[in-house]
Amino acid sequence: MNPSAAGALGGPTLPKEGRGFGGPSSGISDKKLLLLLQQQQQQQQQQQQQQQQQQKQPEQMQHMAAQQQALQEQQLQQQQHCDRQDQQQLQQQQQ
């Protein structure tokens, strides 16, 4: 698991007490952590597909931009517990 994903979820980036993720200090269960990471990966894949479609089909740009904006809002809602730095990184990836 990469450090940026750990930071985004508010968990310890280094293992504490030999437990790492899901330990008492992280406040997030392993299942919830996996679910959030999977959602993030799916959304990134969707955005990559949209960007490829935008390059192939310029006439659909407006429609795709609206879909991407909806995705951005959805992603930001899911990540309200992130700190601001992580949200800025996400927004930069999306733009």
Distance bins in CASP14 RR format, pairs under 12 A and 6 or more apart:
PFRMAT RR
TARGET T0000
AUTHOR 0000-0000-0000
RMODE 2
METHOD distances of the structure
MODEL  1
1 7 0 0 0 0 0 1 0 0 0 0 0
1 8 0 0 0 0 0 1 0 0 0 0 0
1 9 0 0 0 0 1 0 0 0 0 0 0
1 11 0 0 0 0 0 1 0 0 0 0 0
1 12 0 0 0 0 0 1 0 0 0 0 0
1 13 0 0 0 0 1 0 0 0 0 0 0
1 14 0 0 0 0 0 1 0 0 0 0 0
1 15 0 0 0 0 0 1 0 0 0 0 0
1 20 0 0 0 0 0 1 0 0 0 0 0
1 21 1 0 0 1 0 0 0 0 0 0 0
1 22 0 0 0 0 0 1 0 0 0 0 0
1 30 0 0 0 0 0 1 0 0 0 0 0
1 33 0 0 0 0 1 0 0 0 0 0 0
1 34 0 0 0 0 1 0 0 0 0 0 0
1 36 0 0 0 0 0 1 0 0 0 0 0
1 37 1 0 0 1 0 0 0 0 0 0 0
1 40 0 0 0 0 0 1 0 0 0 0 0
1 41 0 0 0 0 0 1 0 0 0 0 0
2 8 0 0 0 0 1 0 0 0 0 0 0
2 9 0 0 0 0 0 1 0 0 0 0 0
2 13 0 0 0 0 1 0 0 0 0 0 0
2 37 0 0 0 0 1 0 0 0 0 0 0
2 40 0 0 0 0 0 1 0 0 0 0 0
2 41 0 0 0 0 0 1 0 0 0 0 0
3 9 0 0 0 0 0 1 0 0 0 0 0
3 10 0 0 0 0 0 1 0 0 0 0 0
3 11 0 0 0 0 0 1 0 0 0 0 0
3 12 0 0 0 0 0 1 0 0 0 0 0
3 13 1 0 1 0 0 0 0 0 0 0 0
3 14 0 0 0 0 1 0 0 0 0 0 0
3 86 0 0 0 0 0 1 0 0 0 0 0
3 89 0 0 0 0 0 1 0 0 0 0 0
4 10 0 0 0 0 0 1 0 0 0 0 0
4 11 0 0 0 0 0 1 0 0 0 0 0
4 13 0 0 0 0 1 0 0 0 0 0 0
4 37 0 0 0 0 0 1 0 0 0 0 0
4 40 0 0 0 0 0 1 0 0 0 0 0
4 82 0 0 0 0 0 1 0 0 0 0 0
4 83 0 0 0 0 0 1 0 0 0 0 0
4 85 0 0 0 0 1 0 0 0 0 0 0
4 86 1 0 0 1 0 0 0 0 0 0 0
4 89 1 0 0 1 0 0 0 0 0 0 0
4 90 0 0 0 0 1 0 0 0 0 0 0
4 93 0 0 0 0 0 1 0 0 0 0 0
5 11 0 0 0 0 1 0 0 0 0 0 0
5 13 0 0 0 0 1 0 0 0 0 0 0
5 21 0 0 0 0 1 0 0 0 0 0 0
5 28 0 0 0 0 0 1 0 0 0 0 0
5 33 0 0 0 0 1 0 0 0 0 0 0
5 34 0 0 0 0 0 1 0 0 0 0 0
5 36 0 0 0 0 1 0 0 0 0 0 0
5 37 1 0 1 0 0 0 0 0 0 0 0
5 38 0 0 0 0 0 1 0 0 0 0 0
5 39 0 0 0 0 0 1 0 0 0 0 0
5 40 1 0 0 1 0 0 0 0 0 0 0
5 41 0 0 0 0 1 0 0 0 0 0 0
5 44 0 0 0 0 0 1 0 0 0 0 0
5 79 0 0 0 0 0 1 0 0 0 0 0
5 82 0 0 0 0 0 1 0 0 0 0 0
5 86 0 0 0 0 1 0 0 0 0 0 0
5 89 0 0 0 0 0 1 0 0 0 0 0
5 90 0 0 0 0 0 1 0 0 0 0 0
6 12 1 0 0 1 0 0 0 0 0 0 0
6 13 1 0 1 0 0 0 0 0 0 0 0
6 14 0 0 0 0 1 0 0 0 0 0 0
6 15 0 0 0 0 0 1 0 0 0 0 0
6 16 0 0 0 0 0 1 0 0 0 0 0
6 20 0 0 0 0 1 0 0 0 0 0 0
6 21 1 0 0 1 0 0 0 0 0 0 0
6 22 0 0 0 0 0 1 0 0 0 0 0
6 25 0 0 0 0 0 1 0 0 0 0 0
6 26 0 0 0 0 1 0 0 0 0 0 0
6 28 0 0 0 0 0 1 0 0 0 0 0
6 33 0 0 0 0 1 0 0 0 0 0 0
6 36 0 0 0 0 0 1 0 0 0 0 0
6 37 0 0 0 0 1 0 0 0 0 0 0
6 82 0 0 0 0 0 1 0 0 0 0 0
6 86 0 0 0 0 0 1 0 0 0 0 0
7 13 1 0 1 0 0 0 0 0 0 0 0
7 14 0 0 0 0 0 1 0 0 0 0 0
7 21 0 0 0 0 0 1 0 0 0 0 0
7 26 0 0 0 0 0 1 0 0 0 0 0
7 28 0 0 0 0 0 1 0 0 0 0 0
7 33 0 0 0 0 0 1 0 0 0 0 0
7 36 0 0 0 0 0 1 0 0 0 0 0
7 37 0 0 0 0 0 1 0 0 0 0 0
7 79 0 0 0 0 0 1 0 0 0 0 0
7 81 0 0 0 0 0 1 0 0 0 0 0
7 82 1 0 0 1 0 0 0 0 0 0 0
7 83 1 0 0 1 0 0 0 0 0 0 0
7 85 0 0 0 0 1 0 0 0 0 0 0
7 86 1 0 0 1 0 0 0 0 0 0 0
7 87 0 0 0 0 0 1 0 0 0 0 0
7 89 0 0 0 0 0 1 0 0 0 0 0
7 90 0 0 0 0 0 1 0 0 0 0 0
8 28 0 0 0 0 0 1 0 0 0 0 0
8 33 0 0 0 0 0 1 0 0 0 0 0
8 36 0 0 0 0 1 0 0 0 0 0 0
8 37 0 0 0 0 1 0 0 0 0 0 0
8 39 0 0 0 0 0 1 0 0 0 0 0
8 40 1 0 0 1 0 0 0 0 0 0 0
8 75 0 0 0 0 0 1 0 0 0 0 0
8 78 0 0 0 0 0 1 0 0 0 0 0
8 79 1 0 0 1 0 0 0 0 0 0 0
8 80 0 0 0 0 0 1 0 0 0 0 0
8 81 0 0 0 0 1 0 0 0 0 0 0
8 82 1 0 1 0 0 0 0 0 0 0 0
8 83 0 0 0 0 1 0 0 0 0 0 0
8 84 0 0 0 0 0 1 0 0 0 0 0
8 85 0 0 0 0 1 0 0 0 0 0 0
8 86 1 0 1 0 0 0 0 0 0 0 0
8 87 0 0 0 0 1 0 0 0 0 0 0
8 88 0 0 0 0 0 1 0 0 0 0 0
8 89 1 0 0 1 0 0 0 0 0 0 0
8 90 1 0 0 1 0 0 0 0 0 0 0
8 93 0 0 0 0 0 1 0 0 0 0 0
9 20 0 0 0 0 0 1 0 0 0 0 0
9 21 0 0 0 0 1 0 0 0 0 0 0
9 22 0 0 0 0 1 0 0 0 0 0 0
9 26 1 0 0 1 0 0 0 0 0 0 0
9 27 0 0 0 0 1 0 0 0 0 0 0
9 28 1 0 1 0 0 0 0 0 0 0 0
9 29 0 0 0 0 0 1 0 0 0 0 0
9 30 0 0 0 0 0 1 0 0 0 0 0
9 32 0 0 0 0 1 0 0 0 0 0 0
9 33 1 0 1 0 0 0 0 0 0 0 0
9 34 0 0 0 0 0 1 0 0 0 0 0
9 35 0 0 0 0 0 1 0 0 0 0 0
9 36 1 0 0 1 0 0 0 0 0 0 0
9 37 1 0 0 1 0 0 0 0 0 0 0
9 39 0 0 0 0 0 1 0 0 0 0 0
9 40 0 0 0 0 1 0 0 0 0 0 0
9 78 0 0 0 0 0 1 0 0 0 0 0
9 79 0 0 0 0 1 0 0 0 0 0 0
9 81 1 0 0 1 0 0 0 0 0 0 0
9 82 1 0 0 1 0 0 0 0 0 0 0
9 83 0 0 0 0 0 1 0 0 0 0 0
9 86 0 0 0 0 1 0 0 0 0 0 0
10 21 0 0 0 0 0 1 0 0 0 0 0
10 22 0 0 0 0 0 1 0 0 0 0 0
10 23 0 0 0 0 0 1 0 0 0 0 0
10 25 0 0 0 0 1 0 0 0 0 0 0
10 26 1 0 0 1 0 0 0 0 0 0 0
10 27 0 0 0 0 1 0 0 0 0 0 0
10 28 1 0 0 1 0 0 0 0 0 0 0
10 32 0 0 0 0 0 1 0 0 0 0 0
10 33 0 0 0 0 1 0 0 0 0 0 0
10 36 0 0 0 0 0 1 0 0 0 0 0
10 79 0 0 0 0 0 1 0 0 0 0 0
10 81 1 0 0 1 0 0 0 0 0 0 0
10 82 1 0 0 1 0 0 0 0 0 0 0
10 83 1 0 0 1 0 0 0 0 0 0 0
10 85 0 0 0 0 0 1 0 0 0 0 0
10 86 0 0 0 0 1 0 0 0 0 0 0
11 19 0 0 0 0 0 1 0 0 0 0 0
11 20 0 0 0 0 1 0 0 0 0 0 0
11 21 1 0 0 1 0 0 0 0 0 0 0
11 22 1 0 0 1 0 0 0 0 0 0 0
11 23 0 0 0 0 1 0 0 0 0 0 0
11 24 0 0 0 0 0 1 0 0 0 0 0
11 25 1 0 0 1 0 0 0 0 0 0 0
11 26 1 0 1 0 0 0 0 0 0 0 0
11 27 1 0 0 1 0 0 0 0 0 0 0
11 28 1 0 0 1 0 0 0 0 0 0 0
11 29 0 0 0 0 0 1 0 0 0 0 0
11 30 0 0 0 0 0 1 0 0 0 0 0
11 32 0 0 0 0 0 1 0 0 0 0 0
11 33 0 0 0 0 1 0 0 0 0 0 0
11 36 0 0 0 0 0 1 0 0 0 0 0
11 81 0 0 0 0 0 1 0 0 0 0 0
11 82 0 0 0 0 0 1 0 0 0 0 0
11 83 0 0 0 0 0 1 0 0 0 0 0
11 86 0 0 0 0 0 1 0 0 0 0 0
12 18 0 0 0 0 1 0 0 0 0 0 0
12 19 0 0 0 0 1 0 0 0 0 0 0
12 20 1 0 1 0 0 0 0 0 0 0 0
12 21 1 0 0 1 0 0 0 0 0 0 0
12 22 0 0 0 0 1 0 0 0 0 0 0
12 23 1 0 0 1 0 0 0 0 0 0 0
12 24 0 0 0 0 0 1 0 0 0 0 0
12 25 1 0 1 0 0 0 0 0 0 0 0
12 26 1 0 1 0 0 0 0 0 0 0 0
12 27 0 0 0 0 1 0 0 0 0 0 0
12 28 0 0 0 0 0 1 0 0 0 0 0
12 33 0 0 0 0 0 1 0 0 0 0 0
13 20 0 0 0 0 1 0 0 0 0 0 0
13 21 0 0 0 0 0 1 0 0 0 0 0
13 25 0 0 0 0 0 1 0 0 0 0 0
13 26 0 0 0 0 0 1 0 0 0 0 0
13 86 0 0 0 0 0 1 0 0 0 0 0
14 20 1 0 0 1 0 0 0 0 0 0 0
14 21 0 0 0 0 0 1 0 0 0 0 0
14 25 0 0 0 0 0 1 0 0 0 0 0
14 26 0 0 0 0 0 1 0 0 0 0 0
15 21 0 0 0 0 1 0 0 0 0 0 0
15 22 0 0 0 0 0 1 0 0 0 0 0
15 23 0 0 0 0 1 0 0 0 0 0 0
15 25 0 0 0 0 1 0 0 0 0 0 0
15 26 0 0 0 0 0 1 0 0 0 0 0
16 22 0 0 0 0 0 1 0 0 0 0 0
16 23 1 0 0 1 0 0 0 0 0 0 0
16 24 0 0 0 0 1 0 0 0 0 0 0
16 25 1 0 1 0 0 0 0 0 0 0 0
16 26 0 0 0 0 1 0 0 0 0 0 0
16 27 0 0 0 0 0 1 0 0 0 0 0
17 23 1 0 0 1 0 0 0 0 0 0 0
17 24 1 0 0 1 0 0 0 0 0 0 0
17 25 1 0 0 1 0 0 0 0 0 0 0
17 26 0 0 0 0 0 1 0 0 0 0 0
18 24 0 0 0 0 0 1 0 0 0 0 0
18 25 0 0 0 0 0 1 0 0 0 0 0
19 25 0 0 0 0 1 0 0 0 0 0 0
19 26 0 0 0 0 1 0 0 0 0 0 0
19 27 0 0 0 0 0 1 0 0 0 0 0
19 30 0 0 0 0 0 1 0 0 0 0 0
20 26 1 0 0 1 0 0 0 0 0 0 0
20 27 0 0 0 0 0 1 0 0 0 0 0
20 28 0 0 0 0 0 1 0 0 0 0 0
20 30 0 0 0 0 0 1 0 0 0 0 0
20 33 0 0 0 0 0 1 0 0 0 0 0
21 27 0 0 0 0 1 0 0 0 0 0 0
21 28 1 0 0 1 0 0 0 0 0 0 0
21 29 0 0 0 0 1 0 0 0 0 0 0
21 30 1 0 0 1 0 0 0 0 0 0 0
21 31 0 0 0 0 0 1 0 0 0 0 0
21 32 0 0 0 0 0 1 0 0 0 0 0
21 33 1 0 1 0 0 0 0 0 0 0 0
21 34 0 0 0 0 1 0 0 0 0 0 0
21 36 0 0 0 0 0 1 0 0 0 0 0
21 37 0 0 0 0 0 1 0 0 0 0 0
22 28 1 0 0 1 0 0 0 0 0 0 0
22 29 1 0 0 1 0 0 0 0 0 0 0
22 30 1 0 1 0 0 0 0 0 0 0 0
22 31 0 0 0 0 1 0 0 0 0 0 0
22 32 0 0 0 0 1 0 0 0 0 0 0
22 33 1 0 0 1 0 0 0 0 0 0 0
22 34 0 0 0 0 0 1 0 0 0 0 0
23 29 0 0 0 0 1 0 0 0 0 0 0
23 30 0 0 0 0 1 0 0 0 0 0 0
23 33 0 0 0 0 0 1 0 0 0 0 0
26 32 0 0 0 0 1 0 0 0 0 0 0
26 33 1 0 0 1 0 0 0 0 0 0 0
26 81 0 0 0 0 0 1 0 0 0 0 0
27 33 0 0 0 0 1 0 0 0 0 0 0
27 81 0 0 0 0 0 1 0 0 0 0 0
28 34 0 0 0 0 0 1 0 0 0 0 0
28 35 0 0 0 0 1 0 0 0 0 0 0
28 36 1 0 0 1 0 0 0 0 0 0 0
28 37 0 0 0 0 0 1 0 0 0 0 0
28 81 0 0 0 0 1 0 0 0 0 0 0
28 82 0 0 0 0 0 1 0 0 0 0 0
29 35 0 0 0 0 1 0 0 0 0 0 0
29 36 0 0 0 0 0 1 0 0 0 0 0
30 36 0 0 0 0 0 1 0 0 0 0 0
30 37 0 0 0 0 0 1 0 0 0 0 0
31 37 0 0 0 0 0 1 0 0 0 0 0
31 38 0 0 0 0 0 1 0 0 0 0 0
32 38 0 0 0 0 0 1 0 0 0 0 0
32 39 0 0 0 0 0 1 0 0 0 0 0
32 78 0 0 0 0 0 1 0 0 0 0 0
32 81 0 0 0 0 0 1 0 0 0 0 0
33 39 0 0 0 0 0 1 0 0 0 0 0
33 40 0 0 0 0 0 1 0 0 0 0 0
33 81 0 0 0 0 0 1 0 0 0 0 0
34 40 0 0 0 0 0 1 0 0 0 0 0
34 41 0 0 0 0 0 1 0 0 0 0 0
35 41 0 0 0 0 0 1 0 0 0 0 0
35 42 0 0 0 0 0 1 0 0 0 0 0
35 78 0 0 0 0 1 0 0 0 0 0 0
36 42 0 0 0 0 0 1 0 0 0 0 0
36 43 0 0 0 0 0 1 0 0 0 0 0
36 75 0 0 0 0 0 1 0 0 0 0 0
36 78 1 0 0 1 0 0 0 0 0 0 0
36 79 1 0 0 1 0 0 0 0 0 0 0
36 80 0 0 0 0 0 1 0 0 0 0 0
36 81 0 0 0 0 1 0 0 0 0 0 0
36 82 0 0 0 0 1 0 0 0 0 0 0
36 86 0 0 0 0 0 1 0 0 0 0 0
37 43 0 0 0 0 0 1 0 0 0 0 0
37 44 0 0 0 0 0 1 0 0 0 0 0
37 78 0 0 0 0 0 1 0 0 0 0 0
37 79 0 0 0 0 0 1 0 0 0 0 0
38 44 0 0 0 0 0 1 0 0 0 0 0
38 45 0 0 0 0 0 1 0 0 0 0 0
38 78 0 0 0 0 0 1 0 0 0 0 0
39 45 0 0 0 0 0 1 0 0 0 0 0
39 46 0 0 0 0 0 1 0 0 0 0 0
39 71 0 0 0 0 0 1 0 0 0 0 0
39 74 0 0 0 0 1 0 0 0 0 0 0
39 75 0 0 0 0 1 0 0 0 0 0 0
39 77 0 0 0 0 0 1 0 0 0 0 0
39 78 1 0 0 1 0 0 0 0 0 0 0
39 79 0 0 0 0 1 0 0 0 0 0 0
40 46 0 0 0 0 0 1 0 0 0 0 0
40 47 0 0 0 0 0 1 0 0 0 0 0
40 71 0 0 0 0 0 1 0 0 0 0 0
40 74 0 0 0 0 0 1 0 0 0 0 0
40 75 1 0 0 1 0 0 0 0 0 0 0
40 76 0 0 0 0 0 1 0 0 0 0 0
40 78 0 0 0 0 1 0 0 0 0 0 0
40 79 0 0 0 0 1 0 0 0 0 0 0
40 82 0 0 0 0 0 1 0 0 0 0 0
40 86 0 0 0 0 0 1 0 0 0 0 0
40 89 0 0 0 0 0 1 0 0 0 0 0
40 90 0 0 0 0 1 0 0 0 0 0 0
40 93 0 0 0 0 0 1 0 0 0 0 0
40 94 0 0 0 0 0 1 0 0 0 0 0
41 47 0 0 0 0 0 1 0 0 0 0 0
41 48 0 0 0 0 0 1 0 0 0 0 0
41 75 0 0 0 0 0 1 0 0 0 0 0
42 48 0 0 0 0 0 1 0 0 0 0 0
42 49 0 0 0 0 0 1 0 0 0 0 0
42 71 0 0 0 0 0 1 0 0 0 0 0
42 74 0 0 0 0 0 1 0 0 0 0 0
42 75 0 0 0 0 0 1 0 0 0 0 0
42 78 0 0 0 0 0 1 0 0 0 0 0
43 49 0 0 0 0 0 1 0 0 0 0 0
43 50 0 0 0 0 0 1 0 0 0 0 0
43 67 0 0 0 0 0 1 0 0 0 0 0
43 68 0 0 0 0 0 1 0 0 0 0 0
43 70 0 0 0 0 0 1 0 0 0 0 0
43 71 1 0 1 0 0 0 0 0 0 0 0
43 72 0 0 0 0 1 0 0 0 0 0 0
43 73 0 0 0 0 0 1 0 0 0 0 0
43 74 1 0 0 1 0 0 0 0 0 0 0
43 75 1 0 1 0 0 0 0 0 0 0 0
43 76 0 0 0 0 0 1 0 0 0 0 0
43 77 0 0 0 0 0 1 0 0 0 0 0
43 78 0 0 0 0 1 0 0 0 0 0 0
43 79 0 0 0 0 0 1 0 0 0 0 0
43 90 0 0 0 0 1 0 0 0 0 0 0
43 93 0 0 0 0 0 1 0 0 0 0 0
43 94 0 0 0 0 1 0 0 0 0 0 0
44 50 0 0 0 0 0 1 0 0 0 0 0
44 51 0 0 0 0 0 1 0 0 0 0 0
44 68 0 0 0 0 0 1 0 0 0 0 0
44 71 0 0 0 0 1 0 0 0 0 0 0
44 72 0 0 0 0 0 1 0 0 0 0 0
44 75 0 0 0 0 1 0 0 0 0 0 0
44 90 0 0 0 0 1 0 0 0 0 0 0
44 93 1 0 0 1 0 0 0 0 0 0 0
44 94 0 0 0 0 1 0 0 0 0 0 0
45 51 0 0 0 0 0 1 0 0 0 0 0
45 52 0 0 0 0 0 1 0 0 0 0 0
45 71 0 0 0 0 0 1 0 0 0 0 0
46 52 0 0 0 0 0 1 0 0 0 0 0
46 53 0 0 0 0 0 1 0 0 0 0 0
46 64 0 0 0 0 0 1 0 0 0 0 0
46 67 0 0 0 0 1 0 0 0 0 0 0
46 68 0 0 0 0 1 0 0 0 0 0 0
46 70 0 0 0 0 0 1 0 0 0 0 0
46 71 1 0 0 1 0 0 0 0 0 0 0
46 72 0 0 0 0 0 1 0 0 0 0 0
46 74 0 0 0 0 0 1 0 0 0 0 0
46 75 0 0 0 0 0 1 0 0 0 0 0
46 94 0 0 0 0 0 1 0 0 0 0 0
47 53 0 0 0 0 0 1 0 0 0 0 0
47 54 0 0 0 0 0 1 0 0 0 0 0
47 64 0 0 0 0 0 1 0 0 0 0 0
47 65 0 0 0 0 0 1 0 0 0 0 0
47 67 0 0 0 0 1 0 0 0 0 0 0
47 68 1 0 0 1 0 0 0 0 0 0 0
47 69 0 0 0 0 0 1 0 0 0 0 0
47 70 0 0 0 0 0 1 0 0 0 0 0
47 71 1 0 0 1 0 0 0 0 0 0 0
47 72 0 0 0 0 1 0 0 0 0 0 0
47 74 0 0 0 0 0 1 0 0 0 0 0
47 75 0 0 0 0 1 0 0 0 0 0 0
47 90 0 0 0 0 0 1 0 0 0 0 0
47 91 0 0 0 0 0 1 0 0 0 0 0
47 93 0 0 0 0 1 0 0 0 0 0 0
47 94 1 0 0 1 0 0 0 0 0 0 0
47 95 0 0 0 0 0 1 0 0 0 0 0
48 54 0 0 0 0 0 1 0 0 0 0 0
48 55 0 0 0 0 0 1 0 0 0 0 0
48 68 0 0 0 0 0 1 0 0 0 0 0
48 71 0 0 0 0 0 1 0 0 0 0 0
48 93 0 0 0 0 0 1 0 0 0 0 0
48 94 0 0 0 0 0 1 0 0 0 0 0
49 55 0 0 0 0 0 1 0 0 0 0 0
49 56 0 0 0 0 0 1 0 0 0 0 0
49 64 0 0 0 0 1 0 0 0 0 0 0
49 67 0 0 0 0 0 1 0 0 0 0 0
49 68 0 0 0 0 0 1 0 0 0 0 0
49 71 0 0 0 0 0 1 0 0 0 0 0
50 56 0 0 0 0 0 1 0 0 0 0 0
50 57 0 0 0 0 0 1 0 0 0 0 0
50 60 0 0 0 0 1 0 0 0 0 0 0
50 61 0 0 0 0 0 1 0 0 0 0 0
50 63 0 0 0 0 1 0 0 0 0 0 0
50 64 1 0 1 0 0 0 0 0 0 0 0
50 65 0 0 0 0 1 0 0 0 0 0 0
50 66 0 0 0 0 0 1 0 0 0 0 0
50 67 1 0 0 1 0 0 0 0 0 0 0
50 68 1 0 1 0 0 0 0 0 0 0 0
50 69 0 0 0 0 0 1 0 0 0 0 0
50 70 0 0 0 0 0 1 0 0 0 0 0
50 71 1 0 0 1 0 0 0 0 0 0 0
50 72 0 0 0 0 0 1 0 0 0 0 0
50 94 0 0 0 0 0 1 0 0 0 0 0
51 57 0 0 0 0 0 1 0 0 0 0 0
51 61 0 0 0 0 0 1 0 0 0 0 0
51 64 0 0 0 0 1 0 0 0 0 0 0
51 65 0 0 0 0 0 1 0 0 0 0 0
51 67 0 0 0 0 0 1 0 0 0 0 0
51 68 0 0 0 0 1 0 0 0 0 0 0
51 71 0 0 0 0 0 1 0 0 0 0 0
51 93 0 0 0 0 0 1 0 0 0 0 0
51 94 0 0 0 0 0 1 0 0 0 0 0
51 95 0 0 0 0 0 1 0 0 0 0 0
52 60 0 0 0 0 0 1 0 0 0 0 0
52 64 0 0 0 0 0 1 0 0 0 0 0
53 59 0 0 0 0 0 1 0 0 0 0 0
53 60 1 0 0 1 0 0 0 0 0 0 0
53 61 0 0 0 0 1 0 0 0 0 0 0
53 63 0 0 0 0 1 0 0 0 0 0 0
53 64 1 0 0 1 0 0 0 0 0 0 0
53 65 0 0 0 0 0 1 0 0 0 0 0
53 67 0 0 0 0 1 0 0 0 0 0 0
53 68 0 0 0 0 0 1 0 0 0 0 0
54 60 1 0 0 1 0 0 0 0 0 0 0
54 61 1 0 1 0 0 0 0 0 0 0 0
54 62 0 0 0 0 0 1 0 0 0 0 0
54 63 0 0 0 0 1 0 0 0 0 0 0
54 64 1 0 1 0 0 0 0 0 0 0 0
54 65 0 0 0 0 1 0 0 0 0 0 0
54 67 0 0 0 0 0 1 0 0 0 0 0
54 68 0 0 0 0 1 0 0 0 0 0 0
55 61 0 0 0 0 1 0 0 0 0 0 0
55 64 0 0 0 0 0 1 0 0 0 0 0
56 64 0 0 0 0 0 1 0 0 0 0 0
57 63 0 0 0 0 1 0 0 0 0 0 0
57 64 0 0 0 0 1 0 0 0 0 0 0
58 64 0 0 0 0 1 0 0 0 0 0 0
58 65 0 0 0 0 0 1 0 0 0 0 0
60 66 0 0 0 0 0 1 0 0 0 0 0
60 67 0 0 0 0 1 0 0 0 0 0 0
60 68 0 0 0 0 0 1 0 0 0 0 0
61 67 0 0 0 0 0 1 0 0 0 0 0
61 68 0 0 0 0 0 1 0 0 0 0 0
62 68 0 0 0 0 0 1 0 0 0 0 0
62 69 0 0 0 0 0 1 0 0 0 0 0
63 69 0 0 0 0 0 1 0 0 0 0 0
63 70 0 0 0 0 0 1 0 0 0 0 0
64 70 0 0 0 0 0 1 0 0 0 0 0
64 71 0 0 0 0 0 1 0 0 0 0 0
65 71 0 0 0 0 0 1 0 0 0 0 0
65 72 0 0 0 0 0 1 0 0 0 0 0
65 94 0 0 0 0 0 1 0 0 0 0 0
65 95 0 0 0 0 0 1 0 0 0 0 0
66 72 0 0 0 0 0 1 0 0 0 0 0
66 73 0 0 0 0 0 1 0 0 0 0 0
67 73 0 0 0 0 0 1 0 0 0 0 0
67 74 0 0 0 0 0 1 0 0 0 0 0
68 74 0 0 0 0 0 1 0 0 0 0 0
68 75 0 0 0 0 0 1 0 0 0 0 0
68 91 0 0 0 0 0 1 0 0 0 0 0
68 93 0 0 0 0 0 1 0 0 0 0 0
68 94 1 0 0 1 0 0 0 0 0 0 0
68 95 0 0 0 0 1 0 0 0 0 0 0
69 75 0 0 0 0 0 1 0 0 0 0 0
69 76 0 0 0 0 0 1 0 0 0 0 0
69 91 0 0 0 0 0 1 0 0 0 0 0
69 94 0 0 0 0 1 0 0 0 0 0 0
69 95 0 0 0 0 0 1 0 0 0 0 0
70 76 0 0 0 0 0 1 0 0 0 0 0
70 77 0 0 0 0 0 1 0 0 0 0 0
70 94 0 0 0 0 0 1 0 0 0 0 0
71 77 0 0 0 0 0 1 0 0 0 0 0
71 78 0 0 0 0 0 1 0 0 0 0 0
71 90 0 0 0 0 0 1 0 0 0 0 0
71 91 0 0 0 0 0 1 0 0 0 0 0
71 93 0 0 0 0 0 1 0 0 0 0 0
71 94 1 0 0 1 0 0 0 0 0 0 0
72 78 0 0 0 0 0 1 0 0 0 0 0
72 79 0 0 0 0 0 1 0 0 0 0 0
72 87 0 0 0 0 0 1 0 0 0 0 0
72 90 0 0 0 0 1 0 0 0 0 0 0
72 91 1 0 0 1 0 0 0 0 0 0 0
72 92 0 0 0 0 0 1 0 0 0 0 0
72 93 0 0 0 0 0 1 0 0 0 0 0
72 94 1 0 1 0 0 0 0 0 0 0 0
72 95 0 0 0 0 1 0 0 0 0 0 0
73 79 0 0 0 0 0 1 0 0 0 0 0
73 80 0 0 0 0 0 1 0 0 0 0 0
73 90 0 0 0 0 0 1 0 0 0 0 0
73 91 0 0 0 0 0 1 0 0 0 0 0
73 94 0 0 0 0 0 1 0 0 0 0 0
74 80 0 0 0 0 0 1 0 0 0 0 0
74 90 0 0 0 0 0 1 0 0 0 0 0
74 94 0 0 0 0 0 1 0 0 0 0 0
75 82 0 0 0 0 0 1 0 0 0 0 0
75 86 0 0 0 0 0 1 0 0 0 0 0
75 87 0 0 0 0 1 0 0 0 0 0 0
75 89 0 0 0 0 0 1 0 0 0 0 0
75 90 1 0 0 1 0 0 0 0 0 0 0
75 91 0 0 0 0 1 0 0 0 0 0 0
75 93 0 0 0 0 1 0 0 0 0 0 0
75 94 1 0 0 1 0 0 0 0 0 0 0
76 82 0 0 0 0 1 0 0 0 0 0 0
76 84 0 0 0 0 0 1 0 0 0 0 0
76 86 0 0 0 0 0 1 0 0 0 0 0
76 87 1 0 0 1 0 0 0 0 0 0 0
76 88 0 0 0 0 0 1 0 0 0 0 0
76 90 1 0 0 1 0 0 0 0 0 0 0
76 91 0 0 0 0 1 0 0 0 0 0 0
76 94 0 0 0 0 1 0 0 0 0 0 0
77 87 0 0 0 0 0 1 0 0 0 0 0
77 90 0 0 0 0 0 1 0 0 0 0 0
78 87 0 0 0 0 0 1 0 0 0 0 0
78 90 0 0 0 0 0 1 0 0 0 0 0
79 85 0 0 0 0 0 1 0 0 0 0 0
79 86 1 0 0 1 0 0 0 0 0 0 0
79 87 1 0 0 1 0 0 0 0 0 0 0
79 88 0 0 0 0 0 1 0 0 0 0 0
79 89 0 0 0 0 0 1 0 0 0 0 0
79 90 1 0 0 1 0 0 0 0 0 0 0
79 91 0 0 0 0 0 1 0 0 0 0 0
79 94 0 0 0 0 0 1 0 0 0 0 0
80 86 0 0 0 0 0 1 0 0 0 0 0
80 87 0 0 0 0 1 0 0 0 0 0 0
80 90 0 0 0 0 0 1 0 0 0 0 0
81 87 0 0 0 0 0 1 0 0 0 0 0
82 88 0 0 0 0 1 0 0 0 0 0 0
82 89 0 0 0 0 1 0 0 0 0 0 0
82 90 1 0 0 1 0 0 0 0 0 0 0
82 91 0 0 0 0 0 1 0 0 0 0 0
83 89 0 0 0 0 0 1 0 0 0 0 0
83 90 0 0 0 0 0 1 0 0 0 0 0
84 90 0 0 0 0 0 1 0 0 0 0 0
84 91 0 0 0 0 0 1 0 0 0 0 0
85 91 0 0 0 0 0 1 0 0 0 0 0
85 92 0 0 0 0 0 1 0 0 0 0 0
86 92 0 0 0 0 0 1 0 0 0 0 0
86 93 0 0 0 0 0 1 0 0 0 0 0
87 93 0 0 0 0 0 1 0 0 0 0 0
87 94 0 0 0 0 0 1 0 0 0 0 0
88 94 0 0 0 0 0 1 0 0 0 0 0
88 95 0 0 0 0 0 1 0 0 0 0 0
89 95 0 0 0 0 0 1 0 0 0 0 0
END
